[in-house]
Amino acid sequence: MGPEPCCNLILRSLIYLLYFFILGMTYLDHAGTALFPESLLKEFTDDLSKNIYGNPHSQNISSKLTYDTIEHVRYRILQHFNTTAEDYTIIFTSGSTAALKLVAETFPWIPEGSGHPSSRFCYLADNHTSVVGMRGITAAMNVLSVPVKPKEMLLSEKNRVPAEEQNCTTPHLFCYPAQSNFSGTKYPLSWIQEIKSGNLCPIKMPGKWFVLLDAASYVSTSPLDLTVHQPDFIPISFYKIFGFPTGLGALLVNNQIAPFLRKSYFGGGTAAGYLAGEEFYSPRPSVADRFEDGTVSFLDIIALKHGFDALERLTGGMENIKHHTFALSHYTYTVLSTLKYANGAPVVHIYSDSDFSSPDVQGPIINFNVLDENGDVIGYSQVDKLASLYNIHVRTGCFCNTGACQQHLRLSNEDVKRNLQAGHVCGDDIDIIDGRPTGSVRISFGYMSTFEDAQTFLKFIIATRLSESDFKFPSQTTTRETITQSVESSIQNDHTANNNAKKFSLKTIISDTGHWNNSSAALKTPETSRTVVSESAIPVYRSGSKPITVTNIYLYPIKSCSAFEVSEWPVGNQGLLYDRSWMVVNQNGVCISQKQEPRLCLVHPLIDLEQNIMVIKAEGMDPISLPLEENTGREIQIGQSKVCAHRVQTYDCGERIAEWFSELLGRRCRLIRQSSDLKRNANQKHDKGQATKVSLSLVNEAQYLLINTASILQLKEQITERLEEPLQTEELIQRFRANIVISGTESFEEEEWAEISIGTLCFQVVGPCNRCQIICIDPQTGQRNKEFLQTLSSTRGRKVSLSGIFILVIGNPNGFLLAFFVIQK
């Protein structure tokens, strides 16, 4: 089957926007905004109907879900651009325009007259209005702006400063588009490193150059690899990629420049602390938190996750979109440029800096004006009205890019000013003044565009300008071959930096493949290898006449699921081996805990070290197992999640396990496992103010959690009195989800300890740990009872803790942890 039926069959069935209303519509303004598929809205609305998302600046369950989901989306964006949080920070804005304004306001400019070499704001003339508009802010800061024409950049090597001036550190900013929104010209991404290294200078000016890459137009149809090309700032708008949501963008900031950005205003959520009656303000440490004033558009941000899912599901990725859209534009350009009147005059004048030979230098945008037989321009307004009669949607005007418009239409500065005096303003229908055009017509393709869209547009031009005797439209067989050859040619000629693009035919390009907070004592061990401990090395400590002993050892292989009790267990580099190595996540990749899904306590994971498997059981479900070895195969999908503000790298455990958990919980979810590729390190603060870096699994705060039986018994008496019904000690112990249970000491005595030893492992006490509402969940039934937390709060006051001590290992862990070990204080 040729490419046309494949595209039409899938895309015509997926495009939303009230399909019956737009039946027959040909949409050719994808550079203005993409169209969104029905599946994106369905998945998003399903998400909203099944989850409650609160304000992310609060601490309740719904707010934490929102915060975690937002963080997951940040990682998804970074992953989309093949980079990580180590290199770039995502700052959400209302769009790319707001991102550009933020850069202009916060860049560390050095103004004229400061006594130091001054900064320059330099930009390519072929730039969006929002980039050029940054000069309004820089002018107010007394910083000079310098426009540079594209041709001048080719001569910029002459602008190299002398060697004696190369040590100057005055910051300058150069802005250019990865892709012109006027003509689709792709400017070299190699400029980024050349400019930053000083090998390419936009103007002759000593200092350090930073680069802003306006990627809003480029990333809608092309992949951007920030591992290969690393600009300092990248503004983007998501509606140009997904079509929905609108009014949401982001600024990707290179972390090397982030500390130097200067910000005056501080809005809600950006302050670590401030005083209303005194000039005192301390910003939050996170770059994103400092620059995202007020509450971000969190529901729109959550929608982005579904946008990425739909994009990947429908297209297979940006590389496919790049070649698909280029093939359509190459075919259209080829036919359009050959259209002639009977007298040999061209039907259109195309404004382009390329011959559409490669997707590396040309995007899926065609800009043109229609001509009559005498070569005079037919106004864009008239073409737009005719196109509307054929239900074809095009874009007209100068497209918020006066520089490119002047360049291609050969309008001088005086011409633009005279047109303004004559009454022409941007966006109106005054298309001809003194016989010369004031703008042009633009068509652009997106991932939803089809071969039929290209043919419909070409038929429109032919029908309105030529008679049937003047032109014979190519047969469908011929045009299918042409467009397929175009795709294959573009792929073969694709010499991108990574140079590893897969070979796709057009047929395969578009295809539809259809915190919880455990509180308890926390013991932390540093990262070491596992060894064996001799029981003869156990020291003894007695409080009065009773030894303090370890009575129970529990591990929780799956975060927030049931405990697995053992009498002895090996110690790993992150605590007990396999403790909280897995967790269940929702469809957005955010951790599901018992706070959101109490039934997780009914899931019983069992570790079998001999068979090297984990078996998962639940009432009413067949047991399911998975191997303990970490899967390092290439087919494994690596992702990123967040646990208590710490980034963790994980991989998915597969569809079989996902279906098991989804059926059990009645909602879409998956099981993921922490990957050893990126270790989770956290600075654990001691009560004395010191901090130690430790390696963590998917626990919230500590490697080990410890509770004291005496403390539990005291709480049991108080709860039983208030409940007026018996309560089993074992049930209460299980509610506190500890790794280690001890006995033989007075209630809450452990909070006064400074150091303890368990076997040959020595620990330092570093502070208490807060309890949360998980202790209110009956581990046998999954039912909630708020009395437990209320009693703990009323009896323990503001501390709300039980045996709540963090402890940090002193020296290396050494072997197995055994029940009935005696604890030495």
FIPA-446006 format. One record per residue (C-alpha): y, x, z. Coordinates in steps of 0.001 Angstrom, whole numbers, padded with zeros to 6 digits, always signed. Example, Ala and Ser with C-alpha at 12.3 -4.5 7.8 and 13.67 -1.06 7.14 Angstrom:
-004500+012300+007800-001060+013670+007140
END
This chain:
+000000+000000+000000+003464+001260-000843+006214+001804+001710+008117-001433+001130+005484-003932+002356+004785-001826+005470+008415-001791+006501+009049-005424+005637+005941-006794+007353+006766-005162+010667+010530-005115+010792+011201-008594+009460+008970-009938+012216+010665-007968+014987+014409-008175+014416+015937-010576+016887+019405-012152+016523+018126-015665+015851+016103-014841+012777+016278-018278+011190+020044-018154+011329+020230-014796+009597+017449-015408+007077+018429-013470+003979+021002-011300+005720+021271-007665+004688+022763-005638+007512+024212-002286+006436+026441-001255+009341+023968+000590+011515+026541+003360+012086+028651+000658+013740+025804-000588+015910+022048-000716+015670+020244-004050+015745+017974-004659+018688+014367-005821+018337+013185-008994+020016+010658-006997+022011+013448-005055+023750+015074-008216+025071+011739-009737+026032+010651-006699+028025+014068-006472+029681+014237-010121+030668+010646-009992+031923+011656-007014+034047+014624-008902+035519+012507-011973+036217+009913-009983+038154+012163-007602+040098+015281-007917+042206+017756-005123+041536+020430-004719+044197+023541-002575+044305+022294+001040+044186+024842+002104+046825+022967+000209+049539+019778+001125+051403+017763-002098+051269+014540-002443+049271+016113-003993+046168+018895-001406+046179+016486+001495+046467+014470+000064+043595+017644+000059+041514+018520+003608+042514+015036+004908+041734+014971+003110+038384+018354+004575+037429+017107+008062+038279+014013+007483+036172+016217+006459+033241+018246+009658+033648+015047+011646+033256+014039+009545+030266+017340+010378+028567+016917+014074+029291+013373+013924+027966+014631+012192+024801+016865+015190+024152+014141+017684+025128+015916+019058+028168+015666+018848+031954+017823+018268+035003+017948+022016+035514+020107+022366+032400+021969+019070+032008+023353+016247+034136+023650+012645+032929+026938+010945+033858+026916+007268+032908+030127+005924+031385+031241+002766+029599+030705+004508+026250+031288+007742+024373+035059+007100+024413+035083+007025+028218+032940+010180+028231+035474+011980+026028+038338+010840+028243+036460+012151+031278+036145+015607+029702+039841+015692+028818+040784+014755+032386+038463+017171+034192+038230+020264+031946+039671+023333+033747+042709+023676+031476+045265+026423+032082+048643+024993+031010+051513+026734+029244+053956+028500+031545+051447+029090+034335+051809+032844+034165+048321+033186+032707+047016+032963+029130+046980+029233+028367+044129+027031+027138+043803+025377+023734+042289+022036+022836+040859+022496+019364+039122+019841+017287+037768+019359+013794+040005+017116+011695+036914+015104+010708+036556+013542+014136+036549+010081+015639+039831+008708+016973+038488+008990+020508+038162+012760+020148+041603+013222+018641+042995+010944+021344+042052+013513+023986+045191+015397+022955+047276+012718+024678+045827+013840+028001+046005+017551+027210+049644+017219+026106+050517+015667+029471+048912+018741+031058+051049+021020+028883+048056+022228+026871+048479+022746+023136+046207+020957+020639+045116+022538+017359+043329+020594+014577+041024+022568+012288+039893+021448+008838+036178+021775+008026+036860+024339+005299+038812+026462+007758+035746+026804+009945+034044+028696+007121+036805+031287+007375+036841+031372+011152+035144+034771+011344+038578+036174+010524+039776+034725+013827+037739+037085+015982+039853+038584+018720+040121+042361+019182+037572+043996+021465+040202+044739+024113+040944+040999+024445+037346+039781+024647+037255+039956+028449+039800+037157+028747+038318+034182+030622+040883+031508+029742+038876+028335+028983+039306+026701+025561+037545+023605+024244+036398+022998+020670+035204+019512+019688+033333+018596+016552+030932+015845+015463+027280+016555+014848+027583+013936+012106+030726+012551+010524+030946+008818+011103+032952+008592+007863+030742+010345+005319+027511+011159+007177+028082+014897+006740+026101+016851+009316+027971+019859+010596+025934+022928+011573+024548+022801+015095+024432+026586+014875+028202+026536+015415+027576+025784+019095+026078+029125+020026+028206+031046+017538+031393+029675+019070+030248+030124+022666+029200+033706+021950+032508+034558+020270+030999+035198+016843+032787+032143+015460+036335+031360+016563+038053+028107+015556+041411+029811+016020+042437+033340+016902+042899+033069+020621+041459+035291+023370+039448+033471+025989+036122+031751+026628+035218+028890+024282+033345+025792+025397+031925+023269+022925+031931+019480+022983+029491+018029+020464+030301+014410+019614+026751+013158+019045+027406+009396+019069+026778+008970+015337+024182+011718+014997+021699+010673+017684+021366+007131+016347+019089+008400+013567+018409+012087+014249+016688+014068+017013+018865+016401+019095+017007+019253+020786+019088+020559+023679+016599+023337+024278+017579+024857+020926+021252+023843+020797+023140+023791+024093+026691+022455+023889+028664+022104+027091+029398+018394+026653+027623+015671+024661+029103+012146+024667+026849+009322+023423+026863+005511+023170+023525+003779+023602+024240+000696+021502+024337+002946+018456+020719+003897+019204+019220+000652+020511+021730-002097+019689+021498-003248+023314+023003-002857+025852+026604-002508+024725+029398-001057+026816+027232+001753+028141+027317+005427+027281+026830+008782+028908+028234+012248+029104+025618+014987+029158+027138+017955+030961+025746+021452+030827+025186+022441+034448+026795+025832+033865+030220+024227+033270+029803+021321+035716+030998+023217+038852+034322+024026+037151+035275+020447+036281+038253+019161+038269+038620+015561+039359+041546+013907+041143+040622+010258+041505+037664+009296+043654+036113+005850+043482+033414+004044+045383+030160+005950+045627+031693+009353+044822+032733+010404+048323+030555+012084+050901+033379+011283+053300+037144+010734+053388+039948+009609+055693+042247+006693+054931+045085+008031+057088+044894+011698+056149+044568+013758+052970+040913+014503+053557+038146+013944+050996+034747+015526+050548+032866+014756+047292+029176+014092+047004+027160+017182+046041+025537+015592+042978+027529+016020+039772+026607+012527+038593+027580+010965+041922+030963+012718+041894+031931+011469+038447+030452+007956+038340+033305+006049+039973+032287+002732+041455+029009+000946+040867+027440+001886+037547+026331-000840+035150+022876-000727+036669+021239-003616+034828+022380-002168+031501+021015+001222+032550+017672-000388+033370+017686-001941+029880+017770+001584+028414+014216+002176+029588+013062-000732+027466+015169+000562+024591+013362+003895+024634+010013+002120+024889+010776-000101+021898+012089+002804+019847+008980+004868+020471+006629+001945+019950+008179+000797+016679+008967+004139+015080+006983+006932+016706+010135+008913+017459+013445+010189+016143+011893+012574+013633+010375+009589+011845+013671+007702+011960+015476+010686+010520+013265+010854+007443+012983+007095+007003+016742+006509+007013+017441+009541+004868+014923+008375+002284+016690+005014+002017+020141+006588+001755+018959+009218-000736+017465+006538-002957+020596+004356-002733+022885+007308-003386+020836+008377-006393+020947+004929-008027+024546+004224-007025+025851+007505-008411+024241+006840-011795+025781+003396-012348+028119+003465-015375+030187+000959-017287+029662+000545-021000+032516+003001-021589+030774+005618-019462+033108+005256-016486+031478+005363-013038+031151+002124-011107+031795+003780-007738+033474+006868-006334+031324+008302-003523+033022+010321-000778+030530+012955+000280+030337+016670+001020+026671+016840+000009+024365+015741-002791+021961+014026-000343+019365+016714-000911+018355+017215+002723+018480+015275+006016+019648+018488+007674+023055+018255+006018+023410+014532+005344+022964+011456+007518+022127+007913+006322+025764+007001+005579+027253+006359+002117+031026+006016+001836+032557+004874-001431+035087+002760-003295+034237+000482-006190+036109+001226-009423+036907-000905-012446+036336+000135-016056+039652+002019-016063+038854+004028-012997+041184+002115-010676+040018+001349-007154+039058-002221-006308+040316-002827-002766+037776-002637+000015+038821-006034+001305+037823-007640-001977+034469-005827-001962+033868-006955+001624+034539-010591+000730+032208-010429-002257+029512-008795-000135+029829-011616+002403+029103-014125-000342+025805-012302-000876+025217-012228+002912+025558-008446+002943+027279-006878+005944+029223-003688+005217+032032-001805+007005+035470-001208+005519+038646+000675+006400+038974+004229+007726+036308+003831+010444+038426+005297+013263+038459+008644+011468+041876+009209+009904+041214+012910+009363+038186+012345+007137+039896+009405+005460+042849+011627+004531+040546+014384+003333+038438+012235+001016+041083+009783-000170+043610+012622-000511+046206+010978+001660+048964+013219+002955+050540+012812+006365+053546+011255+004631+051261+008793+002810+049764+007598+006092+053194+007175+007652+054497+005267+004616+051466+002979+004678+052195+002227+008318+055818+001423+007474+054573-000847+004696+052704-002900+007289+049217-001404+007061+047460-000811+010381+043909+000243+011154+041459-002591+010669+043532-004897+008485+042867-006030+004901+045803-004236+003236+043574-002089+001073+045848-000984-001795+049415+000322-001469+051252+001642-004523+047995+001567-006460+046195+003847-003994+043474+002896-001535+044170+002910+002197+040471+002983+003054+036982+002620+001662+033593+000906+001993+030780+002290+004139+027115+001365+004241+024702+002906+006708+020993+002628+007392+019108+002483+010675+015506+002522+011788+015224-001214+011084+016525-000864+007527+014067-001555+004744+013659-000651+001123+014492-004268+000352+017896-003818+002050+018706-000916-000258+017647-002863-003340+019589-005957-002292+022771-003923-001958+022301-002212-005311+021597-005545-006985+024846-006865-005506+026871-003997-006989+025177-004420-010360+025562-008200-010364+029287-008078-009580+030252-005123-011771+027750-004911-014616+026072-007333-016992+022305-007331-017372+022699-005633-020755+024622-002785-019138+021936-001841-016640+018239-002362-016188+017211-002231-012540+014217+000068-011872+010874-001633-011392+009505-001908-007885+006680+000483-008722+009152+003104-009921+011455+002710-006969+008603+002871-004468+007537+006154-006001+011141+007395-005906+011648+006594-002232+008258+007984-001215+009000+011211-003077+012361+011284-001318+010691+011140+002083+008151+013799+001257+010827+016030-000241+013077+015676+002783+010226+016569+005118+009217+019596+003082+012823+020790+002996+013383+020167+006665+014152+023601+008079+015239+022558+011543+015329+025030+014369+012068+023945+015915+010417+023879+012467+007429+021914+013693+007986+018421+012301+004850+016498+011440+004284+015368+007877+004743+011618+007539+004674+009276+004604+007082+006365+004608+004143+004056+005216+003622+005586+008648+007256+005942+009604+007788+002441+011009+004719+001031+012693+004382-001387+015591+001625-000341+017897+002351-003980+018176+010468+004593+048660+008959+003864+051154+009879+005906+054245+006921+006884+056405+008190+007713+059836+006189+009783+062187+005864+013330+063215+005873+015582+060217+004073+018891+060007+004940+021131+057101+002953+024074+055799+004284+026558+053259+002730+027146+049898-000411+029242+050302-003997+029363+049210-006783+027524+051016-009000+029523+053357-011477+028849+056156-010730+028624+059871-013040+029636+062657-013336+027085+065472-013794+029920+067931-010158+030834+067399-008935+027559+068911-006547+028102+071837-006488+025574+074636-003548+023818+076255-003754+021361+079117-001068+018943+080219-002009+018439+083835-005802+018367+083634-006169+016854+080158-006329+018860+076933-004188+017609+074049-006587+017098+071149-006663+015906+067582-008588+012626+067628-008243+011466+064030-007428+012956+060626-006303+010716+057779-005249+011403+054232-003697+008986+051767-004664+010121+048265-002620+007324+046648+000842+006913+048089+001212+003634+050037-002489+002762+049691-005122+002698+052417-006076+005718+054502-009193+007839+054028-010437+009089+057404-012233+012442+057678-013547+014574+060515-012582+017835+058792-010587+018586+055686-009291+021601+053749-005611+022469+053901-003853+022874+050571-000500+024380+049670+001221+021020+050138-000593+019798+053230-004007+018189+053431-005753+018624+050096-005126+015627+047767-002927+013860+050323-000463+011656+048407-001181+013321+045094-001107+009991+043211+001209+007002+043258+001455+003598+041622+004565+002969+039501+005993-000122+037835+006683-000562+034132+009857+001487+034529+008028+004430+036088+009462+003748+039562+007216+004110+042605+005769+000882+044030+005332+001019+047786+004112-001489+050348+007736-002540+050747+007566-004156+047321+003807-004722+047129+002075-005101+050533-001299-005571+048823-001409-001839+048148-002746-001436+051682-005921-003193+050474-006609-000450+047929-009098+002070+049349-009228+005506+047662-012152+007746+048649-012361+011460+047878-015782+012912+047088-015409+016696+047095-019021+017294+046077-018829+015145+042952-015167+016117+042455-013999+012541+041960-011801+009942+043596-013304+006456+043829-010889+003528+044181-012090+000257+045705-010518-003131+046359-011949-006522+047260-012780-008578+044182-012602-005549+041872-015287-003256+040514-014883+000293+041855-013256+002742+039486-013205+006528+039592-011259+009419+038151-011746+013193+038292-009995+015353+040862-009282+018125+038391-005781+018008+037053-005804+017005+033392-003991+019657+031380-004896+018331+027941-002221+018020+025291-002762+014291+025032-001520+013766+028583+001941+012238+028810+004117+014209+031210+006954+012321+032854+009389+012624+035725+009845+010433+038774+011759+010636+041989+010602+010540+045596+013296+010438+048266+015923+012047+046013+013548+014838+044951+012431+015147+041342+008681+015270+040753+006841+015947+037529+003884+013670+036937+001343+012702+034315-000186+009337+033558-003800+008676+034566-004572+006552+031510-004963+002986+030334-008264+002293+032125-006750+002937+035565-003514+001164+034613-005395-001983+033622-007330-001897+036903-004181-001792+039050-002344-004295+036831-005168-006814+037205-005343-006271+040954-001618-006641+041590-000887-009192+038878+001908-007105+037400+002185-004279+034917+001820-000958+036658+000268+002455+036208-001197+005272+038289+000432+008670+037951-000403+012027+039482+001852+014874+040479+001685+017719+038010+001420+021301+039173+003717+022356+036305+006765+021551+038430+006377+022024+042144+008436+019775+044382+010387+021895+046799+012652+020508+049500+014921+022047+052080+013670+020811+055448+016475+020957+057996+015642+021789+061598+017397+020227+064565+019074+023584+065026+020709+023277+061613+018518+025778+059820+016794+024904+056543+013467+026049+055165+012192+025457+051638+008757+023840+051602+006441+022534+048899+005747+018797+048991+003332+016380+047398+004461+012764+046836+005211+012290+050533+008632+011053+051527+009732+013732+053945+007008+016029+055198+003625+017552+054465+002008+016174+057634+002684+013125+059762+001676+013054+063443+001534+010283+066031+000676+010262+069714-001874+007749+071007-000061+007457+074342+003127+006477+072566+001217+003881+070553-000379+002406+073672+003011+001978+075300+004297+000211+072210+001122-001898+072091+001825-003318+075543+005325-004324+074553+004292-005905+071253+001346-007764+072784+003659-009208+075401+006038-010486+072742+003299-011696+070391+001294-013342+073151-001916-012398+071375-004304-009415+071556-003664-006373+069375-006220-003683+068566-005161-000079+069151-006865+001054+065933-004878-001478+063899-001611-000237+065347-002554+003378+064640-003224+002516+061022+000179+000868+060683+001893+004192+061351+000037+005948+058517-000200+009358+060154-002227+012329+058984-002917+013509+062516-003454+011420+065654-003375+013177+069010-004223+012229+072598-003970+013734+076047-000206+013805+076464+002403+011511+077944+004041+008905+075738+006853+010334+073631+006395+013738+075266+005922+015198+071786+009592+014669+071020+010441+017395+073539+008156+020008+072005+009535+023087+070281+006322+024607+068909+002632+023696+068830-000582+025189+067516-003532+023342+066016-006405+025732+065638-004815+028863+064184-002002+026938+062501+001300+027296+064316+004092+024771+063821+007722+024552+064775+009199+021182+065674+012237+020444+063538+013223+016883+064385+012397+013168+064497+011511+010916+061594+012709+007338+061141+010420+004343+060814+010660+001625+058187+009286-001879+057683+005873-000658+056470+004702-000679+060086+005165-004472+059936+002354-004794+057370-001151-005500+058628-003325-002840+056912-006318-005230+056948-004659-008263+055354-001378-007128+053825+000514-009756+055850+003950-008954+057287+005035-009392+060902+008598-008299+061660+007870-008130+065416+006564-004578+065195+009750-002994+063905+011916-005214+066086+010004-004189+069192+010191-000530+068277+013918-000878+067670+014575-002700+070926+012529-000305+073072+013441+002936+071378+017050+002080+070601+018767+003626+067603+016055+006265+067186+013447+003745+065912+010758+006434+065931+007302+006925+067380+005943+010459+067827+008628+011131+065307+008754+014868+064967+008882+017033+061881+007109+020324+062405+007178+023349+060166+004356+025857+059931+004972+029371+061160+003008+031792+059032+000240+030877+056602-002071+027853+056898-005597+029018+057412-008533+026868+056470-009826+023479+057516-008250+021018+059889-010890+019646+062270-010917+016589+064460-011102+017416+068181-009055+020563+067681-007148+021272+070879-003391+021508+070592-001492+024275+072311+002180+023807+073087
END
